[in-house]
Amino acid sequence: MPEIKKFLKKEAAAVISVIAAVISCFLVPVTNYGAYVDTKIISLLFCLMTVAAGLRRGNVFRKITGFVTKISGNARRLAFLLVFSAFFSAMLITNDVALITFVPFTVMIYKELNRSPVYTIVLQTIAANLGSAFTPIGNPQNLYLFTLSEMSPGEFFGITAKPTAISIILLMGCLIPIKPDKITEVKTHKVRLKNPRFLIIYGVLFILCILSVFGLIDNITLFASICIAAAILEPALFGEVDYGLLVTFAAFFIFVGNIKNIPAVTSFMQWVITGREIETAILLSQVISNVPAAVMLSGFTDNIRALILGVNIGGMGTIIASMASLISFKIYTGSKGADSRKYMLCFTLMNVLFLAVLYILCK
């Protein structure tokens, strides 16, 4: 029973999406449900997560973090480097991986310095969510909407450049209150890269993933290449893929496909969303998180530009607005001496601030 509860808690989004998909199947005539699932998106997500797992197992990200902390000289600079490491790395390795990589290291560093890591971790979380919003591969919702829209890279970056620039300014402003106190040298364990030859291969495969996102490499070829490479080099990588996220996507594809076959529901949803895409995406993200919101709303509007802005800005706000935010919360609250109330208060205040400013300046 405890294991079932743990599973339901961990994969709540997947469970809810599957239940919604099953219920929707009873509301419409039997159709080819499999045709609703965008297998290209599912396979691309699988490939990116597999390669990221390989790079993480090879200590690539911990090596980068170690270098970042080594060159910091005071508390403000340390926070700056940790926050912007998450911001820029999330553009390439996704917000989830960036937080899994940097937050545990932040907890460890601040423990050695006898300082509270709450403010820095909250900013790291915001930075990862906003940094990932800049690129098509930074987070699942961007990958989905970019592929769906078939827009050019230039068009996509034209949408995300402004909120990204504003985010950088906001993050820098939030770092100013941190006093530039001198800190003692952080004694971290020496991190060595594991299996350098494997890492070269993973690096090449990561480049192939990017090329596939932009339509320069066949998706099936990429999927086969990564599966073969992982099976030969490190089969354990398959166990590190977030299958819950893949199931969530597949189930929501089926749910939205079925709902679109109900004329009354479709008309109502289109009436609600039309002209209010950004606001609807932000509000829905607060309740079901921005990835499911992107999949659901895309079935009722062609204004993908507004959805991209809405679901990425909507990643701010509640702690479930972006599921990546839960990663930081779980890592921090699992550490000794964690103050969950202090964290939630700081997280909510900062997220509301960023949400309000980005909405006002980017809508």
BAGUVO-905038 format. One line per 3 residues: their letters; for each residue x, y, z of C-alpha. Coordinates in Angstrom, 1 decimal. Layout:
N
a	X Y Z; ...
//
This chain:
363
mpe	0.0 0.0 0.0; 2.7 2.6 0.8; 4.4 1.8 -2.5
ikk	1.1 2.5 -4.3; 0.7 5.8 -2.5; 4.3 6.7 -3.4
flk	3.7 5.8 -7.0; 0.5 7.8 -7.2; 2.2 10.8 -5.6
kea	5.2 10.6 -7.9; 3.2 10.1 -11.1; 0.1 12.1 -10.3
aav	0.1 13.9 -13.6; 0.4 10.6 -15.6; -2.4 8.9 -13.5
isv	-4.8 11.9 -13.9; -4.1 12.1 -17.6; -4.7 8.4 -18.2
iaa	-8.0 8.6 -16.2; -9.1 11.6 -18.3; -8.2 9.8 -21.5
vis	-10.1 6.7 -20.6; -13.2 8.6 -19.5; -13.1 10.6 -22.8
cfl	-13.1 7.4 -24.8; -16.6 6.6 -23.4; -17.9 10.0 -24.6
vpv	-17.2 9.7 -28.3; -17.7 7.0 -30.9; -14.9 4.5 -31.2
tny	-12.1 5.9 -33.3; -8.4 5.2 -34.0; -7.2 6.6 -30.6
gay	-3.6 5.8 -31.5; -3.8 8.3 -34.4; -4.1 11.1 -31.9
vdt	-0.7 10.4 -30.4; 2.2 12.4 -31.8; 4.8 9.7 -31.9
kii	7.4 12.2 -33.1; 7.2 14.3 -30.0; 7.2 11.2 -27.7
sll	10.3 9.8 -29.4; 12.1 13.1 -29.3; 11.5 13.5 -25.6
fcl	12.7 10.0 -25.0; 15.9 10.6 -27.0; 16.7 13.9 -25.2
mtv	16.1 12.3 -21.8; 18.2 9.3 -22.6; 21.2 11.4 -23.8
aag	20.9 13.8 -20.8; 20.9 10.8 -18.5; 24.2 9.6 -20.1
lrr	25.8 13.0 -19.7; 24.6 13.2 -16.1; 26.0 9.7 -15.3
gnv	29.3 10.8 -16.7; 29.5 13.7 -14.2; 29.5 16.3 -17.0
frk	27.1 18.6 -15.2; 28.7 18.1 -11.7; 32.1 18.9 -13.3
itg	30.7 22.2 -14.6; 29.1 23.0 -11.2; 32.4 22.3 -9.5
fvt	34.2 24.8 -11.8; 31.5 27.4 -11.2; 31.8 27.2 -7.4
kis	35.6 27.3 -7.5; 35.8 30.7 -9.2; 33.3 32.3 -6.8
gna	34.8 34.7 -4.3; 31.8 36.0 -2.3; 28.2 35.1 -1.4
rrl	26.6 37.2 -4.2; 28.9 35.9 -6.9; 28.4 32.4 -5.7
afl	24.6 32.8 -6.0; 25.0 34.5 -9.4; 27.0 31.6 -10.8
lvf	24.7 29.0 -9.4; 21.5 30.7 -10.6; 22.8 31.5 -14.1
saf	24.4 28.1 -14.5; 20.9 26.7 -14.1; 19.5 29.4 -16.4
fsa	21.8 28.8 -19.4; 22.2 25.0 -19.0; 18.4 24.6 -19.0
mli	18.3 25.9 -22.5; 20.0 22.8 -23.7; 19.5 20.0 -21.1
tnd	15.9 21.0 -20.0; 14.8 22.6 -16.8; 14.3 19.2 -15.0
val	17.9 18.1 -15.6; 19.3 21.5 -14.8; 17.6 21.4 -11.4
itf	18.5 17.8 -10.7; 22.1 18.7 -11.4; 22.5 22.0 -9.6
vpf	20.1 22.0 -6.6; 21.7 19.1 -4.7; 25.1 20.8 -5.2
tvm	23.7 24.1 -3.9; 22.3 22.4 -0.8; 25.7 20.8 -0.1
iyk	27.7 24.0 -0.7; 25.4 26.2 1.6; 25.5 23.6 4.3
eln	29.3 23.8 4.3; 29.1 27.6 4.4; 26.4 27.4 7.2
rsp	24.0 29.5 5.2; 20.4 29.0 4.2; 20.1 28.0 0.6
vyt	16.4 28.8 0.3; 16.6 32.1 -1.6; 19.3 30.8 -4.0
ivl	17.4 27.6 -4.7; 14.2 29.5 -5.4; 16.0 31.7 -7.9
qti	17.7 28.7 -9.4; 14.2 27.1 -9.9; 12.9 30.3 -11.5
aan	16.0 30.5 -13.6; 15.8 27.0 -14.9; 12.1 27.4 -15.8
lgs	12.7 30.7 -17.6; 16.0 29.7 -19.2; 14.4 26.6 -20.7
aft	11.7 28.8 -22.2; 14.2 30.3 -24.7; 14.9 27.2 -26.8
pig	12.7 24.6 -28.6; 14.5 21.8 -26.6; 14.5 23.6 -23.2
npq	11.3 22.0 -22.0; 8.6 19.6 -23.2; 6.0 22.2 -23.9
nly	8.4 24.1 -26.2; 9.4 21.0 -28.0; 5.7 20.1 -28.6
lft	4.5 23.5 -29.7; 7.6 24.2 -31.9; 7.1 20.8 -33.7
lse	3.3 21.3 -33.9; 3.6 24.8 -35.4; 6.3 23.9 -37.9
msp	7.7 27.5 -37.5; 11.3 28.3 -38.3; 13.9 28.6 -35.5
gef	14.0 32.4 -36.2; 10.3 32.7 -35.6; 10.5 30.8 -32.4
fgi	13.4 32.8 -31.0; 11.6 35.9 -32.0; 8.9 34.9 -29.6
tak	11.1 33.9 -26.7; 13.9 36.5 -26.9; 12.0 39.3 -25.1
pta	10.8 37.3 -22.1; 14.3 35.8 -21.8; 16.0 39.2 -21.8
isi	13.5 40.5 -19.2; 14.1 37.3 -17.1; 17.9 38.0 -17.1
ill	17.3 41.5 -15.9; 14.9 40.4 -13.2; 17.2 37.6 -11.9
mgc	20.1 40.0 -11.7; 18.0 42.5 -9.8; 17.0 39.8 -7.4
lip	20.6 38.9 -6.7; 21.6 42.4 -5.7; 20.1 42.2 -2.1
ikp	22.6 39.3 -1.4; 25.5 40.8 0.5; 28.9 40.3 -1.2
dki	30.4 38.8 2.0; 33.6 36.9 1.5; 33.2 33.1 1.8
tev	35.6 30.5 2.7; 36.8 28.1 0.0; 34.1 25.5 -0.6
kth	35.7 22.0 -0.1; 33.9 19.9 -2.6; 34.9 16.3 -3.6
kvr	37.0 16.2 -6.7; 34.7 15.1 -9.5; 36.1 13.2 -12.4
lkn	34.5 12.5 -15.7; 33.4 8.9 -16.1; 34.0 7.0 -19.3
prf	35.2 9.9 -21.5; 34.7 7.9 -24.7; 31.1 7.4 -23.8
lii	30.7 11.1 -23.2; 32.0 11.9 -26.7; 29.3 9.6 -28.2
ygv	26.6 11.1 -26.0; 27.8 14.6 -27.1; 27.4 13.6 -30.8
lfi	24.0 12.1 -30.1; 22.9 15.3 -28.3; 23.9 17.3 -31.4
lci	21.8 14.8 -33.5; 18.9 15.4 -31.2; 19.1 19.2 -31.9
lsv	19.3 18.6 -35.6; 16.3 16.3 -35.4; 14.3 19.0 -33.6
fgl	14.9 21.4 -36.5; 14.0 18.7 -39.0; 17.5 18.1 -40.4
idn	17.6 14.4 -39.3; 14.9 11.7 -39.6; 13.3 11.0 -36.3
itl	13.3 7.3 -36.7; 17.0 7.2 -37.5; 17.7 9.3 -34.4
fas	15.5 7.0 -32.2; 17.2 3.9 -33.5; 20.7 5.3 -33.1
ici	20.1 6.3 -29.5; 18.5 3.0 -28.5; 21.3 1.0 -30.0
aaa	24.0 3.2 -28.5; 22.4 3.1 -25.0; 21.9 -0.6 -25.2
ile	25.5 -1.2 -26.0; 27.1 1.4 -23.8; 24.9 1.8 -20.7
pal	21.6 -0.1 -20.7; 20.8 1.4 -17.3; 20.0 4.7 -19.1
fge	16.7 3.3 -20.1; 15.7 3.2 -16.5; 16.4 6.9 -16.0
vdy	13.9 8.1 -18.6; 10.9 9.8 -17.2; 8.3 7.5 -18.6
gll	5.6 9.2 -16.6; 6.0 12.3 -18.7; 5.8 10.3 -21.9
vtf	2.6 8.6 -20.7; 1.2 12.0 -19.7; 1.8 13.3 -23.2
aaf	0.3 10.3 -24.9; -2.8 10.3 -22.6; -3.4 14.0 -23.2
fif	-3.1 13.6 -26.9; -5.9 11.0 -26.7; -8.0 13.1 -24.3
vgn	-7.8 16.2 -26.5; -8.4 14.2 -29.7; -11.6 12.8 -28.2
ikn	-12.8 16.1 -26.8; -12.4 17.7 -30.2; -15.0 15.2 -31.5
ipa	-17.6 16.7 -29.2; -18.9 19.8 -31.1; -20.4 21.5 -28.1
vts	-17.2 21.2 -26.0; -15.1 22.3 -28.9; -17.2 25.4 -29.6
fmq	-17.1 26.3 -25.9; -13.4 25.8 -25.5; -12.7 27.9 -28.7
wvi	-15.0 30.6 -27.4; -13.2 30.7 -24.0; -9.7 30.6 -25.5
tgr	-9.9 32.9 -28.6; -8.3 36.2 -27.9; -7.4 35.1 -24.4
eie	-4.8 32.4 -25.2; -2.0 33.8 -23.0; -4.3 34.4 -20.0
tai	-6.0 30.9 -20.4; -2.6 29.2 -20.7; -1.3 31.0 -17.6
lls	-4.4 30.2 -15.5; -4.6 26.5 -16.6; -0.9 26.0 -16.0
qvi	-1.4 27.0 -12.3; -3.8 24.0 -11.9; -2.5 21.2 -14.2
snv	1.0 22.5 -14.9; 2.2 24.0 -18.2; 3.0 20.8 -20.1
paa	-0.5 19.4 -20.1; -1.9 22.9 -20.5; 0.1 23.2 -23.8
vml	-1.1 19.9 -25.2; -4.8 20.6 -24.2; -5.1 24.2 -25.4
sgf	-3.3 23.5 -28.7; -6.3 21.4 -29.7; -8.6 24.5 -29.6
tdn	-6.5 27.4 -31.0; -4.1 28.0 -33.9; -2.4 30.9 -32.0
ira	0.7 29.0 -31.1; 2.7 32.1 -30.5; 0.4 33.1 -27.7
lil	0.4 29.6 -26.2; 4.3 29.5 -26.2; 4.3 32.8 -24.2
gvn	1.4 31.7 -22.0; 2.6 28.3 -20.9; 6.2 29.5 -20.3
igg	5.1 32.5 -18.3; 2.6 30.2 -16.7; 5.4 28.1 -15.3
mgt	5.7 30.8 -12.7; 3.1 30.9 -9.9; 2.1 27.8 -8.0
iia	4.6 25.1 -7.3; 2.8 22.8 -9.7; 2.7 25.3 -12.5
sma	5.9 23.8 -13.7; 6.5 20.2 -12.6; 10.2 20.9 -12.6
sli	9.6 23.2 -9.6; 8.7 20.2 -7.5; 12.2 18.8 -8.1
sfk	13.8 21.6 -6.2; 11.2 21.4 -3.5; 11.7 17.7 -2.9
iyt	15.5 18.0 -3.0; 15.5 20.9 -0.5; 12.9 19.4 1.9
gsk	14.8 16.1 1.9; 17.9 17.9 3.3; 18.7 18.2 7.0
gad	17.3 21.2 8.7; 15.0 22.2 5.8; 12.3 24.8 6.5
srk	9.5 23.9 4.1; 7.3 26.9 5.2; 10.1 29.4 4.6
yml	10.7 27.8 1.2; 7.1 27.9 0.1; 6.7 31.5 1.3
cft	9.8 32.6 -0.6; 8.9 30.5 -3.6; 5.4 31.9 -3.9
lmn	6.4 35.5 -3.4; 9.1 35.4 -6.0; 7.1 33.4 -8.5
vlf	4.1 35.8 -8.3; 6.5 38.7 -8.8; 8.1 37.2 -11.9
lav	4.7 36.1 -13.2; 3.2 39.6 -12.9; 6.1 41.4 -14.5
lyi	6.5 39.0 -17.4; 2.8 39.0 -18.1; 2.6 42.8 -18.1
lck	5.7 43.3 -20.3; 5.2 40.3 -22.7; 1.5 40.0 -23.4
//
